Amino acid sequence: MAKYADIAVKGSVENIQNLALQAFTSNGFTIQWDGPTKGKAEKGSKGANILLGAMAQHHTVTFEIYPATEGGTLRLIKVGSGAAGGLLGMRKVNKQFDQLTDTLSTWFKQQGLLLNVKKE
């Protein structure tokens, strides 16, 4: 059960921002930037998730881009445990986070920019 994932990629911070935005939006997420290198990605309805628990989808991750020598690291941070949906809800949140990490990693790999992925 990873709490965060670091996706190290080649390229400028601006390129990482643009590619992350494309990857999130193409997967149905809306993005709210809290600054040039951090923000929140959200998908689904929070209200429906509260009413229907694990039956409704609501997924939120925060993210931050850390500049590095070769490019940068996109850190995805899981928001919430899914406990409101019980054991099924917690499993679903963990599965969604892993899938999102894999999807973004694949997106950067297809661009030829992925250096490595680390889940903690």
C-alpha positions as a Markdown table, in Angstrom:
| # | Residue | x | y | z |
|---|---|---|---|---|
| 1 | Met | 0.0 | 0.0 | 0.0 |
| 2 | Ala | 2.1 | 2.9 | -1.3 |
| 3 | Lys | 1.4 | 6.3 | 0.1 |
| 4 | Tyr | 3.3 | 8.0 | -2.7 |
| 5 | Ala | 5.0 | 7.3 | -6.0 |
| 6 | Asp | 8.0 | 9.0 | -7.5 |
| 7 | Ile | 8.2 | 9.0 | -11.3 |
| 8 | Ala | 11.6 | 10.2 | -12.4 |
| 9 | Val | 11.7 | 11.6 | -16.0 |
| 10 | Lys | 14.0 | 13.4 | -18.4 |
| 11 | Gly | 13.2 | 16.9 | -19.6 |
| 12 | Ser | 12.5 | 20.3 | -18.3 |
| 13 | Val | 10.0 | 21.1 | -15.5 |
| 14 | Glu | 7.8 | 22.8 | -18.1 |
| 15 | Asn | 7.8 | 19.6 | -20.3 |
| 16 | Ile | 7.0 | 17.5 | -17.2 |
| 17 | Gln | 4.1 | 19.8 | -16.3 |
| 18 | Asn | 2.6 | 19.6 | -19.8 |
| 19 | Leu | 2.9 | 15.9 | -20.1 |
| 20 | Ala | 1.5 | 15.3 | -16.6 |
| 21 | Leu | -1.5 | 17.6 | -17.5 |
| 22 | Gln | -2.1 | 15.6 | -20.7 |
| 23 | Ala | -1.8 | 12.3 | -18.9 |
| 24 | Phe | -4.2 | 13.3 | -16.1 |
| 25 | Thr | -6.8 | 14.9 | -18.4 |
| 26 | Ser | -6.8 | 12.0 | -20.9 |
| 27 | Asn | -7.6 | 9.7 | -18.0 |
| 28 | Gly | -10.6 | 11.8 | -16.9 |
| 29 | Phe | -9.0 | 13.8 | -14.1 |
| 30 | Thr | -9.4 | 17.6 | -13.6 |
| 31 | Ile | -6.4 | 19.5 | -12.5 |
| 32 | Gln | -6.1 | 22.3 | -10.0 |
| 33 | Trp | -2.7 | 23.9 | -9.9 |
| 34 | Asp | -1.5 | 25.3 | -6.5 |
| 35 | Gly | 1.6 | 26.8 | -8.0 |
| 36 | Pro | 3.9 | 26.1 | -10.9 |
| 37 | Thr | 5.1 | 22.7 | -9.7 |
| 38 | Lys | 2.3 | 21.4 | -7.5 |
| 39 | Gly | -1.4 | 20.7 | -7.7 |
| 40 | Lys | -4.3 | 18.2 | -7.3 |
| 41 | Ala | -5.8 | 15.8 | -9.7 |
| 42 | Glu | -9.4 | 14.7 | -9.1 |
| 43 | Lys | -11.8 | 12.3 | -10.8 |
| 44 | Gly | -15.4 | 11.4 | -10.0 |
| 45 | Ser | -17.9 | 12.7 | -7.5 |
| 46 | Lys | -17.0 | 13.2 | -3.8 |
| 47 | Gly | -20.7 | 13.5 | -2.9 |
| 48 | Ala | -21.7 | 10.3 | -4.6 |
| 49 | Asn | -18.7 | 8.6 | -2.9 |
| 50 | Ile | -19.9 | 9.7 | 0.5 |
| 51 | Leu | -23.5 | 8.5 | -0.2 |
| 52 | Leu | -22.7 | 5.3 | -2.0 |
| 53 | Gly | -19.3 | 4.4 | -0.5 |
| 54 | Ala | -17.2 | 2.0 | -2.5 |
| 55 | Met | -19.9 | 1.8 | -5.2 |
| 56 | Ala | -19.1 | 5.3 | -6.5 |
| 57 | Gln | -15.8 | 6.5 | -7.8 |
| 58 | His | -14.0 | 9.5 | -6.5 |
| 59 | His | -10.2 | 9.6 | -6.7 |
| 60 | Thr | -7.9 | 12.4 | -5.7 |
| 61 | Val | -4.1 | 12.6 | -5.7 |
| 62 | Thr | -1.9 | 15.6 | -5.1 |
| 63 | Phe | 1.3 | 15.9 | -7.0 |
| 64 | Glu | 4.5 | 17.9 | -7.0 |
| 65 | Ile | 7.3 | 18.2 | -9.5 |
| 66 | Tyr | 10.9 | 18.3 | -8.1 |
| 67 | Pro | 13.6 | 19.5 | -10.5 |
| 68 | Ala | 16.7 | 17.3 | -10.8 |
| 69 | Thr | 19.9 | 17.2 | -12.8 |
| 70 | Glu | 18.6 | 15.1 | -15.6 |
| 71 | Gly | 15.0 | 16.3 | -15.5 |
| 72 | Gly | 12.7 | 16.0 | -12.6 |
| 73 | Thr | 10.6 | 13.8 | -10.4 |
| 74 | Leu | 6.8 | 13.8 | -10.5 |
| 75 | Arg | 5.6 | 12.7 | -7.0 |
| 76 | Leu | 2.1 | 11.4 | -6.7 |
| 77 | Ile | 0.6 | 11.4 | -3.2 |
| 78 | Lys | -2.4 | 9.3 | -2.4 |
| 79 | Val | -5.2 | 11.4 | -0.7 |
| 80 | Gly | -7.5 | 9.5 | 1.6 |
| 81 | Ser | -7.5 | 5.9 | 2.6 |
| 82 | Gly | -11.0 | 4.9 | 1.3 |
| 83 | Ala | -11.9 | 3.9 | 4.8 |
| 84 | Ala | -15.4 | 5.4 | 4.4 |
| 85 | Gly | -16.1 | 2.7 | 1.9 |
| 86 | Gly | -14.9 | 0.0 | 4.3 |
| 87 | Leu | -12.4 | -2.7 | 3.4 |
| 88 | Leu | -13.6 | -2.7 | -0.2 |
| 89 | Gly | -13.2 | 1.1 | -0.4 |
| 90 | Met | -9.6 | 0.9 | 1.0 |
| 91 | Arg | -8.7 | -1.8 | -1.6 |
| 92 | Lys | -10.3 | 0.3 | -4.4 |
| 93 | Val | -8.3 | 3.4 | -3.4 |
| 94 | Asn | -5.0 | 1.5 | -3.3 |
| 95 | Lys | -5.8 | -0.2 | -6.7 |
| 96 | Gln | -6.7 | 3.1 | -8.3 |
| 97 | Phe | -3.5 | 4.7 | -7.0 |
| 98 | Asp | -1.4 | 1.9 | -8.4 |
| 99 | Gln | -3.2 | 2.0 | -11.7 |
| 100 | Leu | -2.7 | 5.8 | -12.0 |
| 101 | Thr | 1.0 | 5.4 | -11.2 |
| 102 | Asp | 1.3 | 2.7 | -13.9 |
| 103 | Thr | -0.6 | 4.8 | -16.4 |
| 104 | Leu | 1.5 | 7.9 | -15.9 |
| 105 | Ser | 4.7 | 5.8 | -15.9 |
| 106 | Thr | 3.6 | 4.3 | -19.2 |
| 107 | Trp | 2.8 | 7.7 | -20.6 |
| 108 | Phe | 6.3 | 9.0 | -19.9 |
| 109 | Lys | 7.8 | 5.7 | -21.1 |
| 110 | Gln | 6.0 | 6.1 | -24.5 |
| 111 | Gln | 7.5 | 9.6 | -24.8 |
| 112 | Gly | 11.0 | 8.1 | -24.2 |
| 113 | Leu | 11.4 | 10.1 | -21.0 |
| 114 | Leu | 10.9 | 7.6 | -18.1 |
| 115 | Leu | 14.0 | 7.1 | -15.9 |
| 116 | Asn | 12.5 | 5.1 | -13.1 |
| 117 | Val | 9.5 | 4.6 | -10.7 |
| 118 | Lys | 9.6 | 4.2 | -7.0 |
| 119 | Lys | 6.6 | 3.5 | -4.8 |
| 120 | Glu | 6.8 | 4.1 | -1.0 |
